Amino acid sequence: MKILLFGATGMVGQSVLIECLRDQDVEKVVAIGRNSTGVQHEKFSELIVPDVKDLSAHEAELFQFDACFFCLGISSVGMGEEKYTAITYDITMAVAELLARLNNNMTFTYVTGQSTDSTEKGKVMWARVKGKTENDLLKLPFKAVYLFRPGAIIPMNGVRSKTKLYQFFYTIMRPFNPLIKRVFSKSIVDSEMIGRSMIEVVRNGYEKPVLENADIIALGNNASNHSQ
């Protein structure tokens, strides 16, 4: 399978990239973003662009991909709804609408979050915006759209958060990760499982478009058998 990856320098995106490079069914990964990942691998290449929202000049390079793993995102902390919407909704939909036109057999996966508001009417701003993004993605003519709603995410395989405060807590809590995952299995998933489960929905599909923690873990465990 041939994969487009957005958000490859973020914590989730880094993990998804690692799992793509490990998986024997993934033959090609192209990361699209403003900054280089620094990763070198025979299956991997990058398209560095000044504005991810406008890929019109690169349409010829975006054909014949089997999947898009959209892991680009930002925290809503301290951000107004207009700015958060511009980043979370507008960029996602601009990319998705272009890819749906170019690749009608593509599977599109989007990392959203636990407690996303599908009604778009709740009091929590980020949940409403994510809910609208989910709803509008499902309307696009992709082969399939899968919405990943992890709760808290534990970084694995040396992956680091770009947010210094988050990384500080991840470092402190690392010795307790196995216990945390057992006790809070319904609200916590590790980054490795997200990457594996994304690949699995492209490979074999899934019974529903919205994947909560339990779905992500189950799919991730199944996909582990395909690692190189």
ABEGO torsion letter per residue (X at the ends): XBBBBBGAABAAAAAAAAAAAABAABABBBBBBABBAGBBBAABBBBBBABAABAAAAAAAABGBABBBBABBBBABGBBAAAAAAAAAAAAAAAAAAAAAABAABBBBBBBBBGBBAAGABABAAAAAAAAAAAAAAABBBABBBBBBBBBBBBBGGBBBABAAAAAAAAAAAAAAAAAAAAAAAABBBAAAAAAAAAAAAAAEBABABBBAAAAAAAAAAAAAABX
